[in-house]
Amino acid sequence: MASKPPPLMKKHSQTDLVSRLKTRKILGVGGEDDDGEVHRSKISQMLGNEIKFAVREPVGLRVWILISAVVFTSMALMALAFPNQLYEVVFEEELSATSISIRLYGGALLSISLIMWNGLYTAEKIVIQWTLLTESCYFAVQFLVTTVTLVEIGLVSNAAILLLLSRVLFLVVSLCYYYHLGRRPKKI
């Protein structure tokens, strides 16, 4: 008579601690990597730690972008609706030419304000950086154009000086946030 072979027993690796340890060692999970991080799975090891990708925003960044968005939007609406009055406030004289240039300026400001509003609601670091860089470039160009215009006219009014100082202040604050957002975070 032929003898029956013994039935095969399935090995339950979930309950076999030695087998689990060997499997984790082969996969390379569970131990510390070069950065000192302990990964719980191969997926987290391949994708990296989520904390690494979190943007560490400087204090007050969102408030600054909100203030900028509101200022850009209000200036754009004023330039579109009341171009002559906006010109008179800055240069203290009436606009002799057509007001289409001031309205085009308002349209450009409205476009920049849309970028600001988008930067306010995004979590992506690169979008926030480009928003701050756009704002900084605008303030730098605005400062230069206003300064050259005031020198050509030969007019220095209190409103114009206040405008120039506010442009420099906004430029410095935007560049500071841009710089701090672009720095690499320190490892803890």
Disulfide bonds with the S-S distance in Angstrom:
none
